[in-house]
Amino acid sequence: MPTFADAAERVWNQMRKGWRDQRHARDWLSSLTRFAFPHLAPISATCRWARSPASM
């Protein structure tokens, strides 16, 4: 089961080639690493509230 960090890195790898400036790709992952991963990285990306913010 993928974690939030696994899923985010997978999305980043798919999206980064489409961004015009590679700085945006670097900054997007850097922001997640700095702010979100410390809190969300170990959480399963398939847990119910991760899929539906309204259910939080």
Secondary structure, 3 states (H helix, E strand, C coil): CCEHHHHHHHHHHHHHHHCCCHHHHHHHHHHHHHHHHHHHCCCECCCHHHHCHHHC
